Amino acid sequence: MPRNLDTESFFGGLQRMVQTTGVVGGVVARVAGKKMGIFTENAEYAADLKSVLGGLKGPLMKAAQFLAMIPGVLPEEYAKELAQLQSNAPPMGWNFVRRRMTAELGLEWEKYFHSFGHRASAAASLGQVHRAILKDGRVVACKLQYPNMDTAVETDLRQFRIAISVYHKIDNAIQQDDVVEELAERLREELDYRRESANMRLYRIMLDACPDITVPEPIDSLITQRLLIMQWVDGTTFNTDLCDRLTEAQRKHIARALFRSWYIPLYRYGIIHGDPHMGNFTLRDDGGLNLLDFGVIRIFPPSFVKGNVDLYNALCTKDSEKAAEAYKAWGFRDLTYEKVAVLNEWAGLLFSPLMEDCERYIQSDEMITQGRAHLKRVHEALQKVGGVRLPREFVLVDRSAIGLGSVFTRLKVKMNWYRLFHEVIEDFDQQALSQRQKNALKEANFPNTELYS
């Protein structure tokens, strides 16, 4: 008897558990080995890791994407292999496509389309994209979720929790229990393409006054939980070779558009896109940007955003008491004077490009080296003061800052980041942000709006 497209058999789930256990176990073993001064060959294991993660799809692969997008964090062999996962994940075949489309739109699904591409235009961790033309002539992108993703996510999250518990026994400077729960909630949300379509509507509203930024329009009448259909947008994929061919003026134009596309939503609406890597935007012919993939979106209470602004001001004025209040607004608990001092060292590294009123690189090779040494000192200091428990609200703000910094580094562009930042936070007002957020959520017909009131 044939299985339903999304029915995970006992043996299929067991196979995935065995595979993920091997990956996680290998990573943990190497971390532990490094702690004890034992080193292994990177190149061979990196290739094996890419092969396994690319075949599995799902959250473990997304974690690899995140690590690979930060220059200098991984050994060169790891970064080179894992970076390919951002755009070269193996796609599913036409039989899968037909079954998925039938399951989502019915046996006569083809009646909605003039044509439908048999080959995937792009494939990633949770789904793949096909180019199609609707009956009314609109060109669209159809994102189809891979089968068994709900089971896969839960299986992989169990492995993440095991890895974190093992790692805590080796190193307790940063307690990541809440981080895992935050990522778990965001991943579960990412499986619901109806929510992603609401995210897209929300971003179209927030960035409506930014002509350099295109957010595709979702085709709401054809969207289901596992099928997302949206306007097709033409653009050139970003990579290091493209960045090298661009003029300085073009790179500055792109950097400004990217900065505004991430931080206008955060500081004016309390909303952030948590997945800024080169695979999630393309370059328009006129030099503008297409923003893609709105699965990882976080909505913050206005008080948290005010905490960000207050922390920035506290760091500028070296006001430790104000910084402590800002950390509390972020969700940090059990703070001591010593912990605040260490956190200021950490936050100062992230905010430093925004604190200098001059043109500068977001980070240079020398800055990356210095940053590693700085973070090592912070890490050692956190261990001495008993460690900190990272709050959930911290996760995507930190991830976005690091991810955008990675992209700006690859653009090799000098900007006055201080002035860009002050353009966004100028006349910041918590109550005004709260009202803008409520209005935007209502206009976007966002689900469960009462949760954010």
N, C-alpha and C positions, 0 to 999 in steps of 0.2 A: 504494500500500500504506500503510495507516494506521500512524502512529508509535506506539510504546509511550508511555504517560503520562509516563515519566521518561527518555525518550531525547532528549538535546539534539542537534539537528542541527548540522552545521558552520555553516550560515548563522545559526541561532539563537544559537549561541555568539558568532559574529562580531558580530552585531547588539548583543548585550549588551556586548561589549568596546568597541564604538564608543560606545555610550551612556555607559558608566562612564568611558571615557577623556575624554569631553566634560565630565562632572561634575567629575572629579578635576582635569583640566586647568584648568577654570575656577576652582576653589577655589585651586589653587596659584598661578595667575596673579594672583588678587586678593591673596593673602598677599604675594607678591613685590612687587606694586604698592604695597601699603600700606607695606612696608619701605622702598620708594624714594620714598614720599610721594605716590603716585598713587592717587586714590580713584575708585571707580565708584559708580553708583547702586545702592543696596541692594535697594529694594523690588521692582523688576522682576526682578532675578536671583534673589531669594529665592523668588518665586512659581514661576519656572522650575525652580529646584532642587527645590522641594517636588513639583512635577508629575513630574519625572523620577524622583526617589527613590521616590515613592509608587507609580509604575508598575513600577519594577524589583523592589521588595521586596528582602530580603536584607541583608547586612552594611552596605552603604553607608547604607541607610535606618536601621539600628540606630545607626550612628555619629551620624547626624543627630538621632535621638531623644535620645541621650546629651547632645549639645551643647545641645539645646533645653531640657533640664530644669534647667539651671543658670542662675538669674536673673542678668542683667547681663553674661554672658560674650559673647553675640552681640548685634549690633545689633538694635534692637527689631523691625525688619521681618523679619529672619531668624528670630528666636525665635517670632514670631507665626505664621509660615507653617509652620515645621518642627515646632512643638509639636503641630499637628494630625495629624501622622503617627502619633502615639502611639495614636490610637483610630480614625482615619478612613482607613486604608489601603484601597484598592479591593479588594473581595472577588472571588473567583472564582465563576462561576455554577454552576447545578445540574448541568450536564453534567460539569463537573470533579468535583463532589462524588460523583456516582454512580460515575465511573471510579475515583476514589481509594478509595472504600469497597469496590468490587469487587476492586481490586488487593490490598487489605489483608485483607479478611475473606471473599472469595470471591463467586461469583455470587449466592448466597442470603444475602447479608449482612443483608438486611432482616428475616430471621427472628429476629434478636437484639433487635429493637426493636418496641415498641408503636406508636411514632410517631417521626418524624425531621424536624426543621425544615428546610425547603428553603432558607431564607434564613439567611445567616451572622448570628450574634448579635454577633460581634466579628471584626475582621480586623487583623492586625498584619504584622510584617516577614517572618516565616518560615512562617506558617500562619494559618488562620482557624477560628473556633469555631462549632459548631452545637449547639443545644439539642435533646435527644432524651429519650425515655422507654423504658427497657428493658422487656422482657416481664414482669419481676418487679415493675414499677411504680417503680423507682428513676429519678429525674430525673438526667440526666447531661449533661456538656459534652463534645463530641467535637471535638478539635483535629486538623485535617487539614493536613498539610504541603503547601505549594505544590509544583508539579512543578519538576524540574530544580534544586532547591536546592543539591545537592552541587556541581554544575557552577557555579552562580551564585556560591556562596561562594568557590570557588577562583579564578574570574574576578575577583571583587571584591577578593580578597586580593592578587592580582597588582597591581591598581591601587593599593591601599593602599601596597604596598612601593615602587612607582614614586613615589608622592606623598611618602613619607617620605624617599626618597633625594634627591629634588629639594629638599625642605625642609631637609635637613641641609646642603646647600650654601649655603643662605641663613642658617641659624641652627643652631649646634652646641652650644647650652647644655645641651640634654637629648637624649641619644642614645636613640632609641626602638626599636632593632632588637628587643630582647627583649620590648618591649611589644607589637609587632606579632605576634610568635610566640605570646605568651600569648593574645592575642585570637583568633588563628587556631585555637589548640587548643580554646578555649572555644566558638567558633562551630561547629567540627566536632562537638564533644560535643552542642551544642544541636540538631543535626540528628537525633540518636538519641532518640526519644521513650521508648524503654525505659529509657534512662538517666535521663530526666526523671522517670519514674514512680518509680525508685529514690530520686531526690532528694526526691520528695514523701513517700515512706515515711520517709526520714531526718528530714525536718523535722517530721513528725507525732510522731516519737519525741522529738526535742529540745525541742519546744514543748508537749509533752503536759501539763505543769504550768501552762500559761498559758491560762486559760479565755477571755481576751479576744481570742485569736488562733485562727482556723480555717484549717487546711490541708486542702484537699479530699482525699478518699480516692480513690486511683487504682483503676480496675477492671482489675486485672492480667490477667484471662483474655482481655480483648479488646484489649490494647495491642500494637502492633507498632512497628517502627522509625519509621514515618511516620504513625501514628495513635495519639493519646493520648485515652483515655476516662476521665473522672473524675467524681466527685460534683459535681452542680450546686450552687453556693452563691449564694443571693440576697444582693444588696447594692447600695448606691448608689455609682455611679462618682464618684471624687474629681475635683474641679476647683476653680478659684478661687472660683466663685460659691457652691459648697457650703461651702467653708471660711468664707466671709463670713457664712453663715447660722447657723453653729454657735455655741453659747455658749462662753464661756471655759473652763468646766468640761469641756465635750465635747471641745474642742480639746486640753486637757491630757490627757484620758483617751486620746485617739488618739495623741498624741505619746509618751506613756509606753509604750503597747502597741507602737508602731512601733520605738521605741528597743530594747525588750527583744527583739522578734522578730528584729532584725538582730544584736544584740550578745551575746545569750545563746548562740546557736550559735557565734559566733566565739570568745568568750573562755572558754567552758566545753567546747566540742567541737572547736575549730579549723576551723570550716566557715563560709563566708560566701555569702550571696545577693548576686550582683554586679550586680543590675539594679534598684535602688530608684527607680522613678518612679511617678507617680500612677496610671498605667494598670495597675500590677501589684498593686494592692490595692483593695478596696471596703469600704464602711462597712456593717456589719450593723445591723439595726433596733434592737438593744439597745446600740449604741454600740461593739461590738467590731469586729474587722477580719477580713476574708478575705484571705489571702495567695494570690497567683496567679502563674503562670509561673515554673517552677523549672528553666529551661533553663540558666541561667548560675550554676552553683554551683562553688565552689572549695574543695578540701580542703587544709589546710596542715599541715606537720609541726609538732608541738607547740613545737619550738624557735623557729619563726617567731612564734608567738603570744606566747611569753615575751618575744621581742624587742620586740613592741608594748608590753607592759606595762613592760618595762625602759626603753624610750625615754620613755614617759610619765613615769615616776619620775625619769629623768635630766633631763628638761626642767623638772620641778617643782623639782628641787634644783640645777639649772644645773651638772650634772656632765658635762662634755664627754667625758671618757674613757669613762664608762658609756654615753653616747649613741653614741659611735663603735662600741662593741661591739654595741649594739642594731642599728645600721645594717648591720653585718656579718652579723648573724643574719637581717636582712631580705634580704640578697643583694647589698648594695652592695660594690663592689670598688675598689681603687686609691684609698683614702681618704687625704686629707691633713688636717692641722689646719684649713686654710682651707676645704676642702670640707665638713668636719663643721660648721664654724661657719655656713656658708651653709645646709646642710641643716637645722640647728637652727632657723634663721629660717623656713624653709618648714614644717617639722613644727610649730613653735610656732603658726603660723597655723591649722593644722588642729586641733590639740589645745586651743587657747585656750578654747573654750566648756566643756571638761571640767576646766579648771584653776582655775575661780573658784567658790568655795563660796557661791553666791548665785543668786537667780532672775534670768535674763536671756534676751534673745532669742538664738537661735543666731547670727543676724547681722541687723543692721538695714541700712537704705539707706546710712547713714553708714559702717557697718562694711564693706559691699560696696565702697564707693568707696575706703575705706582699704585693704581687702584687695587691690584691683586695683593700687594704688600699691605695696603691700608685695610682691606677686608680681612686679611689674616690677623692683623693686630686687633681688629674689632672682635673677631671670632674668639681669640684667646682671652680678651677682656670679658666677653660675655660668659665664658666658662668660669672665670674667676669670681664674677658677681652672682653666679647661680643660674645663669641662662634666662632666656625670655620665652614666653609663649606668644607666638605670632598670632594676632587676631585675624579673623576671616576677612575683614574689610581691607586689610593690608595687601592681600595677595595680588589682586589684579592691578591695583595702582602700581605696585612695585614691578610686576611683570610688564606692564605697558611702558613704564619708564625705561626699563632695561631693553625691551624689544625695540622701542623707538630709537634709543641711543645706538643700538646695533645698526639700524637702517641708516641713521644719520652718519655713522662712522663709515659705512660702505659708500655713501654718497660723497665722502671726502669734501665736505662743504664747511666753510666758515660762515657763521651767522651770529647776529647779536641775539642770543637766546633770552637774555634778560629782557630786552624790549618786546620780543614776541610774547613772552610770558606775561609781562605787565599789560600788554594790549588785551589779553584774555581776562585777567583778574581785575582790571581797572574797575573801580567803583563796586567791588564785590559786596553783595548784600545777601545775607542768608534768607531773609523773607522773600526777596525778589526771586531768588533761585527756586525756592519752594513753590511759588506761584507759577513760574515758567515750567517747572517739572510737572505739576498737576495738569496744566493746560496741554502740554505736549502729550502726556500719557492719555488724556481724554481724547484729544484729536486723533491720535494713532489707534484708538479703540484697543488699547493695551489690556490684556487679561489681568484680572485681580488687582485693579488699580487701587483698591482700598488698602492694600498692603503697604503702599508707599505714601499714604496721606498722614 
